[in-house]
């Protein structure tokens, strides 16, 4: 099939195929357009990052297969579908089945990674049972091969979502994920900038001190005690998360641990602030600053510098986090952004003054 689409590469490992869903080069897009009859806009909708400007500018670094995806087992019931938005870090629930996503197989505790999928057993867990160092080496010095897990992924149990704010946040984030024709794509709103700013505050520099989610599953992650023997630790944001290795005995893989329920706790805490009528009071009551940060380090923490367009209601906690000099630098960056925007508006689409 890949040969018919003109997408054959020398090494057709699953990782290569996953990269094609991250983004397409112009050459790949043209070959697919000729083979399928789909327009460039339609093909862009089938990728995460769209179509690159040129063959060397392919943006695959931020969405590659080197991370555990979260997925909805019920969505994989044959014939299953694999939505691209599952890869987004805010993907924690299924709006169709009203359940939290999962990222690990309960039988072999292997993380779900697209690069590990097997074409001969679609929909089955591709992890291995047992530890890689179990069993005595044979005469050749090799240990016996481990068995594949092969658990049907659609049979994994899930937990129901009982926090209405998560559905509201998920709906808004899905809207801003729209791709295709850039002229039709929604521009980032102040709300989206507020969301990403608060989420980064929670994940990097603050701890949640007050959590009012009505979901008992999330509350247990906030009020429960960390227990190393049971495999639970408390994240810097203040929620319990499972202690798992994404690759047995190997810390050099670079794979990222991802637990959707811990992520859901943090996103629900973001919702306490960005969905409230008084964000300033919500941020003050919900978050506790762990330590101050220099403006340069703060700026490096964002792929896109959302605080420039964040609501003034967040200025209080940003000022406390950055200090007087850091907040002055942020204010200066905002003024520069407004000035550039005004210049762009005055110059018009052609880039020349009207």
LOGU-438946 format. One record per residue (C-alpha): x, y, z; residue number from 1. Coordinates in Angstrom, 3 decimals, always signed. Layout:
LOGU-438946
{node {X, Y, Z}, NUM}
...
***
This chain:
LOGU-438946
{node {+0.000, +0.000, +0.000}, 1}
{node {+2.810, +2.416, +0.872}, 2}
{node {+4.466, +1.701, -2.475}, 3}
{node {+1.199, +2.501, -4.271}, 4}
{node {+1.070, +5.839, -2.436}, 5}
{node {+4.647, +6.660, -3.404}, 6}
{node {+5.803, +6.715, +0.213}, 7}
{node {+8.175, +3.775, +0.297}, 8}
{node {+11.345, +4.343, +2.297}, 9}
{node {+14.358, +2.066, +2.713}, 10}
{node {+13.496, +1.157, +6.279}, 11}
{node {+9.729, +0.809, +6.722}, 12}
{node {+9.889, +0.476, +10.492}, 13}
{node {+6.781, +1.576, +12.391}, 14}
{node {+8.675, +4.631, +13.639}, 15}
{node {+9.045, +5.857, +10.048}, 16}
{node {+5.337, +5.408, +9.427}, 17}
{node {+4.505, +7.313, +12.614}, 18}
{node {+6.596, +10.229, +11.394}, 19}
{node {+4.365, +10.498, +8.324}, 20}
{node {+1.384, +11.152, +10.591}, 21}
{node {+3.369, +13.867, +12.384}, 22}
{node {+3.938, +15.917, +9.228}, 23}
{node {+4.475, +15.611, +5.493}, 24}
{node {+7.118, +17.139, +3.280}, 25}
{node {+5.849, +18.953, +0.149}, 26}
{node {+7.115, +16.073, -1.986}, 27}
{node {+5.241, +13.478, +0.063}, 28}
{node {+2.108, +15.630, +0.003}, 29}
{node {+2.206, +15.954, -3.795}, 30}
{node {+2.655, +12.197, -4.255}, 31}
{node {-0.228, +11.490, -1.897}, 32}
{node {-2.404, +14.070, -3.645}, 33}
{node {-1.767, +12.394, -6.999}, 34}
{node {-2.340, +8.894, -5.633}, 35}
{node {-5.453, +9.562, -3.532}, 36}
{node {-7.124, +12.624, -5.060}, 37}
{node {-7.149, +14.317, -1.632}, 38}
{node {-6.364, +18.023, -1.581}, 39}
{node {-3.438, +19.531, +0.309}, 40}
{node {-5.836, +20.826, +2.955}, 41}
{node {-7.378, +17.364, +3.418}, 42}
{node {-3.954, +15.769, +3.736}, 43}
{node {-2.932, +18.389, +6.298}, 44}
{node {-5.937, +17.375, +8.387}, 45}
{node {-4.537, +13.830, +8.517}, 46}
{node {-1.314, +14.987, +10.213}, 47}
{node {-0.430, +16.594, +13.523}, 48}
{node {+1.847, +19.387, +12.295}, 49}
{node {+0.529, +19.784, +8.754}, 50}
{node {+2.702, +20.106, +5.655}, 51}
{node {+6.234, +21.484, +6.027}, 52}
{node {+7.387, +24.502, +4.017}, 53}
{node {+10.132, +22.468, +2.349}, 54}
{node {+11.652, +18.997, +2.493}, 55}
{node {+14.263, +20.092, +5.025}, 56}
{node {+11.893, +21.994, +7.308}, 57}
{node {+9.759, +19.049, +8.351}, 58}
{node {+8.635, +19.659, +11.928}, 59}
{node {+8.633, +16.231, +13.511}, 60}
{node {+10.651, +16.923, +16.610}, 61}
{node {+7.720, +17.915, +18.808}, 62}
{node {+5.416, +15.037, +17.830}, 63}
{node {+7.355, +11.849, +17.253}, 64}
{node {+6.816, +8.318, +18.437}, 65}
{node {+9.321, +8.634, +21.291}, 66}
{node {+6.589, +9.132, +23.850}, 67}
{node {+3.853, +7.020, +25.358}, 68}
{node {+0.504, +7.815, +23.777}, 69}
{node {-2.704, +7.701, +25.746}, 70}
{node {-5.628, +5.914, +24.109}, 71}
{node {-9.240, +4.904, +24.663}, 72}
{node {-9.523, +1.090, +24.623}, 73}
{node {-13.196, +1.197, +23.631}, 74}
{node {-12.329, +3.259, +20.535}, 75}
{node {-10.050, +0.419, +19.412}, 76}
{node {-12.827, -2.163, +19.315}, 77}
{node {-12.504, -3.697, +15.824}, 78}
{node {-12.626, -1.920, +13.473}, 79}
{node {-10.957, +0.757, +15.602}, 80}
{node {-9.939, +4.334, +14.889}, 81}
{node {-6.765, +6.144, +15.988}, 82}
{node {-7.451, +9.890, +16.398}, 83}
{node {-4.344, +12.044, +16.070}, 84}
{node {-5.395, +14.202, +19.005}, 85}
{node {-4.577, +11.253, +21.290}, 86}
{node {-0.974, +12.378, +20.997}, 87}
{node {-1.629, +15.821, +22.493}, 88}
{node {-0.478, +16.137, +26.103}, 89}
{node {-3.931, +17.395, +27.129}, 90}
{node {-5.610, +14.253, +25.739}, 91}
{node {-6.799, +12.628, +28.962}, 92}
{node {-10.376, +11.552, +28.227}, 93}
{node {-12.619, +10.144, +25.522}, 94}
{node {-15.608, +12.416, +24.777}, 95}
{node {-17.459, +9.478, +23.182}, 96}
{node {-17.131, +6.883, +25.946}, 97}
{node {-16.727, +9.369, +28.845}, 98}
{node {-13.707, +7.549, +30.250}, 99}
{node {-10.105, +8.413, +31.017}, 100}
{node {-7.503, +7.328, +28.511}, 101}
{node {-4.850, +4.764, +29.399}, 102}
{node {-1.183, +4.631, +28.425}, 103}
{node {+0.085, +1.368, +29.933}, 104}
{node {-0.934, -2.254, +29.521}, 105}
{node {-2.056, -3.659, +32.915}, 106}
{node {-0.698, -7.129, +32.076}, 107}
{node {+2.891, -6.371, +31.039}, 108}
{node {+3.027, -2.708, +32.185}, 109}
{node {+4.448, -1.700, +28.828}, 110}
{node {+3.758, +1.846, +27.628}, 111}
{node {+1.778, +2.264, +24.448}, 112}
{node {+4.037, +3.641, +21.702}, 113}
{node {+3.141, +3.740, +18.007}, 114}
{node {+6.713, +2.839, +17.091}, 115}
{node {+6.242, -0.546, +18.759}, 116}
{node {+3.062, -1.526, +16.915}, 117}
{node {+3.158, -4.756, +14.922}, 118}
{node {+1.438, -5.114, +11.570}, 119}
{node {+0.847, -8.844, +12.096}, 120}
{node {-1.099, -8.324, +15.347}, 121}
{node {-3.054, -5.054, +14.962}, 122}
{node {-4.761, -3.834, +18.112}, 123}
{node {-2.726, -6.152, +20.338}, 124}
{node {-0.264, -5.040, +23.014}, 125}
{node {+3.227, -5.403, +21.586}, 126}
{node {+4.963, -5.480, +24.973}, 127}
{node {+6.846, -8.422, +26.469}, 128}
{node {+5.887, -10.446, +29.524}, 129}
{node {+8.417, -10.733, +32.312}, 130}
{node {+11.703, -8.934, +32.937}, 131}
{node {+14.378, -8.897, +30.200}, 132}
{node {+16.937, -10.425, +32.589}, 133}
{node {+14.767, -13.321, +33.746}, 134}
{node {+15.813, -16.858, +32.878}, 135}
{node {+19.226, -18.479, +32.759}, 136}
{node {+21.422, -17.889, +29.692}, 137}
{node {+21.735, -20.874, +27.374}, 138}
{node {+24.937, -22.411, +25.950}, 139}
{node {+25.196, -19.491, +23.506}, 140}
{node {+25.041, -17.018, +26.358}, 141}
{node {+21.653, -15.714, +25.297}, 142}
{node {+18.634, -15.676, +27.524}, 143}
{node {+15.393, -17.307, +26.360}, 144}
{node {+13.105, -15.116, +24.272}, 145}
{node {+10.267, -13.491, +26.156}, 146}
{node {+6.701, -13.958, +25.042}, 147}
{node {+4.713, -11.105, +23.575}, 148}
{node {+1.846, -9.846, +25.715}, 149}
{node {-0.690, -9.727, +22.833}, 150}
{node {-3.498, -8.551, +25.071}, 151}
{node {-6.336, -7.036, +23.012}, 152}
{node {-6.023, -3.343, +23.745}, 153}
{node {-9.789, -2.809, +23.469}, 154}
{node {-10.310, -5.110, +26.498}, 155}
{node {-8.355, -2.898, +28.922}, 156}
{node {-10.589, -1.497, +31.660}, 157}
{node {-11.038, +2.252, +31.972}, 158}
{node {-12.276, +4.686, +34.644}, 159}
{node {-15.298, +6.919, +34.042}, 160}
{node {-14.820, +10.703, +34.052}, 161}
{node {-16.860, +12.565, +36.687}, 162}
{node {-15.447, +16.082, +36.306}, 163}
{node {-17.603, +18.256, +33.979}, 164}
{node {-14.879, +20.904, +33.653}, 165}
{node {-12.615, +18.396, +31.893}, 166}
{node {-15.177, +17.932, +29.117}, 167}
{node {-15.461, +21.698, +28.692}, 168}
{node {-11.681, +22.140, +28.541}, 169}
{node {-11.313, +19.215, +26.158}, 170}
{node {-13.963, +20.632, +23.829}, 171}
{node {-12.220, +24.009, +23.653}, 172}
{node {-8.780, +22.507, +23.098}, 173}
{node {-10.051, +20.267, +20.297}, 174}
{node {-11.462, +23.373, +18.601}, 175}
{node {-8.091, +25.152, +18.643}, 176}
{node {-6.382, +22.048, +17.270}, 177}
{node {-8.133, +22.420, +13.897}, 178}
{node {-5.819, +22.183, +10.934}, 179}
{node {-6.025, +22.372, +7.196}, 180}
{node {-6.338, +25.699, +5.408}, 181}
{node {-4.441, +28.191, +7.547}, 182}
{node {-6.945, +30.919, +6.640}, 183}
{node {-9.694, +28.831, +8.262}, 184}
{node {-7.695, +27.846, +11.314}, 185}
{node {-8.787, +29.649, +14.507}, 186}
{node {-6.211, +32.068, +15.876}, 187}
{node {-5.037, +31.541, +19.472}, 188}
{node {-7.402, +33.341, +21.793}, 189}
{node {-6.610, +34.936, +25.101}, 190}
{node {-8.298, +31.974, +26.764}, 191}
{node {-5.903, +29.548, +25.073}, 192}
{node {-2.939, +31.661, +26.140}, 193}
{node {-4.282, +31.699, +29.697}, 194}
{node {-4.694, +27.908, +29.626}, 195}
{node {-1.151, +27.198, +28.469}, 196}
{node {+0.334, +29.783, +30.822}, 197}
{node {-1.403, +28.354, +33.900}, 198}
{node {-0.650, +24.791, +32.863}, 199}
{node {+3.037, +25.575, +32.562}, 200}
{node {+2.962, +27.261, +35.964}, 201}
{node {+1.523, +24.084, +37.492}, 202}
{node {+3.904, +21.715, +35.759}, 203}
{node {+7.094, +23.716, +36.372}, 204}
{node {+7.011, +26.290, +39.149}, 205}
{node {+3.942, +25.966, +41.409}, 206}
{node {+2.153, +23.337, +43.493}, 207}
{node {-1.614, +22.905, +43.694}, 208}
{node {-2.646, +23.669, +47.278}, 209}
{node {-6.441, +23.595, +46.810}, 210}
{node {-8.247, +21.123, +44.552}, 211}
{node {-12.046, +21.071, +44.230}, 212}
{node {-12.671, +18.521, +41.478}, 213}
{node {-15.869, +16.504, +42.096}, 214}
{node {-14.255, +13.422, +40.552}, 215}
{node {-13.321, +10.892, +43.303}, 216}
{node {-10.617, +9.373, +41.091}, 217}
{node {-8.865, +12.731, +40.829}, 218}
{node {-9.413, +13.607, +44.479}, 219}
{node {-7.703, +10.360, +45.501}, 220}
{node {-4.628, +11.490, +43.590}, 221}
{node {-4.648, +14.789, +45.549}, 222}
{node {-5.405, +13.567, +49.089}, 223}
{node {-3.718, +10.157, +48.944}, 224}
{node {-0.304, +9.455, +50.434}, 225}
{node {+2.749, +8.566, +48.420}, 226}
{node {+3.899, +5.009, +49.015}, 227}
{node {+7.112, +3.791, +47.434}, 228}
{node {+6.323, +0.174, +48.253}, 229}
{node {+2.998, +0.411, +46.418}, 230}
{node {+4.616, +2.314, +43.547}, 231}
{node {+3.171, +5.805, +44.078}, 232}
{node {+5.078, +9.075, +44.247}, 233}
{node {+3.904, +12.677, +44.460}, 234}
{node {+4.639, +14.907, +41.500}, 235}
{node {+5.934, +18.444, +41.896}, 236}
{node {+2.440, +19.707, +41.048}, 237}
{node {+1.049, +17.934, +44.122}, 238}
{node {-0.652, +14.832, +42.677}, 239}
{node {+0.134, +11.145, +43.025}, 240}
{node {+1.496, +9.403, +39.952}, 241}
{node {+2.523, +5.782, +39.347}, 242}
{node {+6.209, +5.039, +39.412}, 243}
{node {+6.857, +3.167, +36.183}, 244}
{node {+9.818, +2.566, +33.932}, 245}
{node {+8.966, +3.075, +30.296}, 246}
{node {+11.716, +0.628, +29.340}, 247}
{node {+12.828, -2.144, +31.713}, 248}
{node {+16.270, -1.426, +33.079}, 249}
{node {+17.196, +1.168, +30.466}, 250}
{node {+17.092, +4.877, +31.312}, 251}
{node {+18.727, +5.937, +28.040}, 252}
{node {+15.728, +5.481, +25.759}, 253}
{node {+14.432, +9.016, +26.247}, 254}
{node {+10.837, +7.814, +26.366}, 255}
{node {+8.498, +9.981, +28.404}, 256}
{node {+6.305, +8.627, +31.168}, 257}
{node {+2.716, +9.717, +30.756}, 258}
{node {-0.168, +9.000, +33.110}, 259}
{node {-3.483, +10.410, +31.802}, 260}
{node {-5.137, +10.586, +35.230}, 261}
{node {-2.269, +12.599, +36.727}, 262}
{node {-2.447, +14.835, +33.656}, 263}
{node {-6.217, +15.116, +34.174}, 264}
{node {-5.623, +16.307, +37.756}, 265}
{node {-3.357, +19.107, +36.551}, 266}
{node {-5.728, +20.092, +33.735}, 267}
{node {-8.671, +20.137, +36.161}, 268}
{node {-6.626, +22.455, +38.409}, 269}
{node {-6.017, +24.689, +35.379}, 270}
{node {-9.787, +24.708, +34.852}, 271}
{node {-10.321, +25.948, +38.413}, 272}
{node {-8.529, +29.097, +37.337}, 273}
{node {-9.249, +29.701, +33.634}, 274}
{node {-12.954, +28.768, +33.880}, 275}
{node {-13.572, +30.861, +36.998}, 276}
{node {-15.169, +34.303, +37.025}, 277}
{node {-12.200, +35.686, +38.981}, 278}
{node {-8.951, +34.228, +37.649}, 279}
{node {-6.813, +36.349, +39.930}, 280}
{node {-8.501, +34.971, +43.046}, 281}
{node {-8.589, +31.469, +41.537}, 282}
{node {-4.824, +31.493, +40.897}, 283}
{node {-4.105, +32.856, +44.367}, 284}
{node {-6.291, +30.221, +46.077}, 285}
{node {-5.229, +27.262, +43.914}, 286}
{node {-1.480, +27.686, +43.437}, 287}
{node {+1.503, +27.990, +45.718}, 288}
{node {+4.789, +29.130, +44.179}, 289}
{node {+7.558, +26.612, +44.822}, 290}
{node {+10.393, +28.947, +43.896}, 291}
{node {+10.958, +32.130, +41.938}, 292}
{node {+12.416, +31.964, +38.439}, 293}
{node {+14.524, +34.246, +36.276}, 294}
{node {+12.777, +35.697, +33.246}, 295}
{node {+15.172, +34.020, +30.779}, 296}
{node {+14.452, +30.573, +32.281}, 297}
{node {+10.748, +31.368, +32.380}, 298}
{node {+10.758, +32.278, +28.699}, 299}
{node {+12.651, +29.101, +27.780}, 300}
{node {+9.896, +27.026, +29.404}, 301}
{node {+7.426, +27.852, +26.633}, 302}
{node {+7.506, +26.553, +23.065}, 303}
{node {+5.303, +29.545, +22.212}, 304}
{node {+5.487, +32.427, +24.672}, 305}
{node {+1.826, +32.445, +25.672}, 306}
{node {+2.250, +34.799, +28.710}, 307}
{node {+2.662, +37.718, +26.268}, 308}
{node {-1.060, +37.513, +25.457}, 309}
{node {-2.235, +36.147, +28.807}, 310}
{node {-4.996, +37.893, +30.720}, 311}
{node {-4.054, +40.721, +33.133}, 312}
{node {-5.825, +38.646, +35.786}, 313}
{node {-2.741, +36.416, +35.862}, 314}
{node {-0.348, +39.321, +36.404}, 315}
{node {-0.474, +38.862, +40.176}, 316}
{node {+0.925, +35.345, +40.240}, 317}
{node {+3.300, +36.059, +37.356}, 318}
{node {+4.677, +39.066, +39.268}, 319}
{node {+5.172, +36.946, +42.403}, 320}
{node {+6.901, +34.244, +40.354}, 321}
{node {+9.189, +36.497, +38.320}, 322}
{node {+9.902, +39.252, +40.818}, 323}
{node {+10.000, +42.950, +40.021}, 324}
{node {+12.728, +42.820, +37.361}, 325}
{node {+11.354, +39.705, +35.680}, 326}
{node {+7.827, +41.044, +35.499}, 327}
{node {+9.163, +44.320, +34.071}, 328}
{node {+10.864, +42.277, +31.337}, 329}
{node {+7.571, +40.496, +30.619}, 330}
{node {+5.761, +43.839, +30.413}, 331}
{node {+8.391, +45.086, +27.961}, 332}
{node {+7.979, +41.969, +25.815}, 333}
{node {+4.220, +42.537, +25.731}, 334}
{node {+4.670, +46.138, +24.622}, 335}
{node {+7.036, +45.023, +21.842}, 336}
{node {+4.509, +42.419, +20.691}, 337}
{node {+1.736, +45.030, +20.535}, 338}
{node {+3.997, +47.390, +18.576}, 339}
{node {+4.906, +44.686, +16.037}, 340}
{node {+1.260, +43.748, +15.665}, 341}
{node {+0.317, +47.372, +14.978}, 342}
{node {+3.095, +47.667, +12.399}, 343}
{node {+1.940, +44.471, +10.688}, 344}
{node {-1.645, +45.746, +10.579}, 345}
{node {-0.521, +49.094, +9.145}, 346}
{node {+1.635, +47.476, +6.457}, 347}
{node {-1.210, +45.270, +5.208}, 348}
{node {-1.022, +41.772, +3.701}, 349}
{node {+1.574, +42.760, +1.113}, 350}
{node {+4.062, +43.892, +3.755}, 351}
{node {+4.086, +47.523, +2.550}, 352}
{node {+2.612, +50.576, +4.135}, 353}
{node {-0.847, +51.408, +2.959}, 354}
***
